[in-house]
Amino acid sequence: SIDNNEKSLLNEIQKQPDKFWTPKEILEFTKNNQKPIAKPKEKFHYSDTGYILLGLIIEKITNKSFEKNLEEKILSPLDMKNSYVYLR
C-alpha cells in the first residue's frame, strides 16, 4: 500500500468481491483516485497499470481479446495447458 494514495483499488475489490472490474474501469479508478508516488525517474514502484494499458493496445491492434492473444501467441505455443487469465 502506498501512503499518498487516498483510495485503494484492493480495498474496493474487497468491498465488492463479486464485481468484475474491466480494464477500463481499473484505469478510470486509478486516474480518479490515486496519485503518482514521485516524478518519473525519481522513484520506482511496481504497478499493473502498464500491463493493463498494454493489453488494451494489443486488443486494439489485433482486433482480438487479450485472452485470445495470450492463448494463441504464448500459452498454446509453449504447451501451457494449466494457465489462464483469472476471472476473464
Residue pairs with C-beta under 8 A, 6 or more apart in sequence:
1 8
1 10
2 34
2 37
2 45
4 35
4 37
5 33
5 34
5 35
6 33
6 34
6 35
7 29
7 33
7 34
9 21
9 26
9 29
9 30
9 33
9 34
12 29
13 19
13 21
20 87
21 29
23 52
23 55
23 56
23 66
24 56
26 48
26 49
26 52
27 49
27 52
27 53
30 49
37 43
37 45
55 66
56 66
58 66
58 69
59 65
59 66
59 69
62 69
64 72
66 85
66 88
67 85
67 88
70 85
74 80
75 81
75 83
75 84
